[in-house]
Structure formats: structure tokens, C-alpha cells
């Protein structure tokens, strides 16, 4: 396979944290050849297959997870760890996305990447940060971590209360309203009231 012929194209595409057959097609290669080329590079160990049609040259599950789905951001235990809001070590990388997926859990290099699907109106409260030198990743801020934790009901109450202590309460209330979810709004109100009572 004449990989050398497409060396410049490959260098450009392989710079992306996650790349696809479509990325090569946009550079002028046919779909059939693009599939064969990535399959060849995968067998040769030059790229890693993440899931069907998606590849990377990276080893870092966090960097990879942040670029598998569009749009998406990292939240829950993963974001808590990145923002130093917990002492717990996450067992997986948790991704929130509004993009429907065939698989909600994949294994990349021995680490599970878990996807949580939400409505488009829930895609707020995150920002881009630079991860390990030069890779941009989207990460939930403290207030959105709390909202997601309540929405998915999978973070212990004591952990959530600890994050509330480091959050902007007015922004948290605003986020709760943005969800349009009465259960989430009610639970958030209960949690910050409990925190306020303890501080008195």
C-alpha cells in the first residue's frame, strides 16, 4: 500500500486526537481507499482503533474520550478529578453528549469510556481547557458537575455537598432552571439549603 504517497495528508489527519475515514475523504481520498489505509495502519500498529470508523495515535483515554462524540464534554467523576474536587480515582472516563450512540460503553487501552446521552438543552456549563500540554478537552465546571450528578443520580450526596461548597450558588440555581427538569431543580434546592444550614 503506497502510504508514502499520502504522507502529508496522513500527517495532517493523524494530528487530530480522533480521526475517521471521513477525515481522509475530505483530503481527497476515496472512501474505500481510506478504509483500507486506516485498517492497514491499525494492523501495523501505527494507529489505534477506538471503535468502528474511529482511530487515534494517542494512549491517553481522557484525551481520546473528549473527542469521540460531537458535541461532548467530560463530567461526573472524571471532571471532579480533573478539577481536584475529589480524592477518588475514577474507574472510567465519563462523557456527556447529545449525540445518540450505538454503544454507551467502550474499552480503550484497558480503560472504560462511558457515554451519557442528554437532550441538547443540557449541553451547557463546560469549558475548554488544555490537557497535558497541547490537547484541548471540554470539561464541566463545578456547577454543571453538580447538575449532572443529580440528573444521573450516580454521585454520593457527601461528594455533591463538597462540590457545592466550591461552587457559585447563583450560577448553580441558574443552571438548575436551564435544565427544565423539576426533579433536578427541587433536589438542587434541597442540597444547597442543607449546605447553608450546616454553615450556620
Helices and strands as residue ranges (DSSP letters): G 3-6, H 7-13, E 19-20, H 21-26, H 31-43, E 48-51, E 54-56, H 61-65, E 72-74, H 76-82, E 92-97, E 105-108, E 111-117, G 120-122, E 126-131, E 135-140, H 142-152, H 157-164, H 169-179, H 182-199
